[in-house]
Structure formats: structure tokens, C-alpha cells
């Protein structure tokens, strides 16, 4: 039986270019999702504006 040898021929090899391409598509998908939603008010309120001082 030659099933072991056939599996070695069919098994894909992952290359660094494949990982880079997947990471690039992930960044592009995240940027596209943020562009579609455009949560600029939430980003400004959360990260840019200083919180109001609390009076006690």
C-alpha cells in the first residue's frame, strides 16, 4: 500500500509568503470594516478627549 507516500505528496507546505498574504488581507479587512462603520465619535470620546474632572 502506498497511502503514506501519497499523503506526503498531497500535504501542503506553508510558506512565509502565504502567512504575509493572510496578514495583509486581515489588515485590509479590518480597515474596510472600520471604514464602513466609521466610529469616529466613539474613538474621539474614548481615546482623544480628556475625561471631565469629577467634583467631590
Buried (B, 14 or more C-beta within 10 A) or exposed (E): EEEEEEEEEEEEEEEEEEEEEEEEEEEEEEEEEEEEEEEEEEEEEEEEEEEEEEEE
